[in-house]
Amino acid sequence: MPYILNLATLVLITFIISSCNQTTDNSDNISHDSKANKIVTTQDTTPKVTGIGGIFFFSEDPEKTKKWYSENLGLETNEWGSSFEFRNANRPDEINYLQWSPFKKGSSYFAPSKKEFMINYRVQNIEGLVKQLKSNGVTVLDSIDTYDYGKFIHIMDAEGNKIELWEPIDSIFTEMGGKTTK
């Protein structure tokens, strides 16, 4: 196993070095300053979904469900479910999170949807996205709520599924610590 780990580390280091030695710009988000020979990264602010932020579903007994997933599938669970930790593809040093949560069957949190699940999507520029959604005639259920860990709003899709949109501040979860599923 150490050999595989060392080989993987060597491949990663080689990739990083070769990426740093590139002299042409292959990305819309990176520009090169030839005088100072430094790379300047700009952040994409296009209003859009960037990933899955959470999977929420009804359960007859959420505590029993969390225990089963912990014991049988190795999820690190807490009072809300499980926080899955992953790396941001565009900023690999940044830790991001996805929340998995069973809700007591019949919870009003999914209303007005009649479905037994709700998906939370990670978004960037939630204000711009809400403006765009409203101009497209999408049903926006509430206003943007802001918390220390991000901004949230709920919409309905064309099939009547309630969707939660989340512009996260992942660093708050990292600072909080605690066990995560990796």
N, C-alpha and C positions, 0 to 999 in steps of 0.2 A: 504493500500500500504506500509506504513512503516514496518508492520509486515513481509511482503514478502521480503522487502529489508533487514531487519535485519536477517531473516532466511537464505537468500541467502548469506549474509556476514558471518554468523556463519558456514554454510556449506563450504564456501571458506576457511575460517581460519582453520577449522578442516582438510580439505584436505591438505593445506599447511603444517600444523604441522605434519600430518602423513607422508607426503612426506619427510619432513626434518628428521624424526626419522627413516627412512628406513636405514638398515645397509647393504643391498646388492645392488649391482650395476645392474640395469635393463636396462641400456642404453649404447650404444657404445660411447656416447659423454660425459659420466660422469665417473670419477674415484675417488675413496676414498683413502685418505692418512690416514692410521690408526694411525700413530704417532701424527700427528697434528690434526686429526679428522676434516679435512676440505675437501670440495668438490671442485674439479678442473674441469672446463668445457672446453672442446676443441671444436673448430668450425669445422664443416664439410665443406670441400672445394671441394667436388665432383662437377665437372662441370655438372649442371643440371638446369632445370626450378624449381622454388620454389613456383610459384603462378601466378596469373594474375596481371599485372601491369597497364593495361588500355584497354578500349574498345573504338574504334574510328569508326565512321560511317559517311556516306554522308548524308547531309540534304539539302533540297531546301533552307531553311532559318535558319541557325544555331542559330541566336539570338532569333527568334521566338520559336525554338525548346527548347532552354535553358529556356526561360521564361515559356513555357508550363510545362516542367518538374518541375520547381521551384514552380509554382502556384498549380499544380495538384498533384504532388508526393512528394513535400517537399524537393527537392534537393537544397542544398546550391550551387549556381552557381557563377562563376567568368568569366573572359574573355576567359578562355580555356574550360570551361564546369563545371565539378564538381569533387572535390577530395574527395573520400570516405576514411574515416579513419577506420583502424582496428588494432587489436593487433596481434603481431607475436606469433604463437602457441608455438614456442620453447623458446621465450624470451618475456613473457607476459608484461613486463614493457616497451617494445619497441613498438612505434607507427609506423605503416606502412601505405602506401597510394596506392590507385588505382585511376587512372584518367579516367573519362568518358568524351568524347569530340565529339560533332558533328562537322564535317568539311563541308565546302561549297561543294555541289555536283560538281564533276569535278576536285577537287583539285588534283594536281600532287603528293601529299604526299604519296598516296597509290601505285603509279606506281612502277614497271611495272604491278602490279596486275590489273586485270579488275574487281575485286570485289568491293562492296560498303562498305566494312568494313575492319578493320585491328585490330588484337589483339596484345597487348603488353604483353609479358611474363616477369615476374620477374625471374632473374637467379642469380646464384652464380658462381664465377670463370668464368667470361665471356671469358677471354683469353683461358682458357682450353677448354671451350665449343666450341669456334670458331675453334680451332685446331681439335677437335673431329669431328665437322660438316664438315669441309673441307676434312678430311680423309674419311668421309662417302660419299663424292661426293655431298653434299648439296650446292646449289647455295647461295653464300654469296655476297650480293649486294654492300657492301661498307666496309670501315674499321671502327674500333672501334672509336667512338667519345666520348671524356671525358668532362664532365661538373661538376660543383660543386655538383650537385644532382645525379650524377651517370654516368655510361658508357652505350653507345647504339651501336647497330649494327642491320642491316636489312638482312633478309634471305628470301628465297622463300620455301614454303612447296611443297609437291608432287602434290598438286591440283592447284598450281599457286597462292596461297595466299601469299601476302607479310606479313611477321611477323617482329615485332620489339622486340628485346631482350634488356632488361634493367637490369643492375646490379645497384640497387638503393643505394643512401645514404639518407635514410628517415629522418635523423636528420636535414637535411637542411630545409625540408618542415616544420618540427616541429618548428624550430627556426624562420622561416618566419611568422608563425602564420596564421591568416586568418580563415575564416569560412570553415568548412568541413562538408560533409554529414556523419552522424553517424547512 
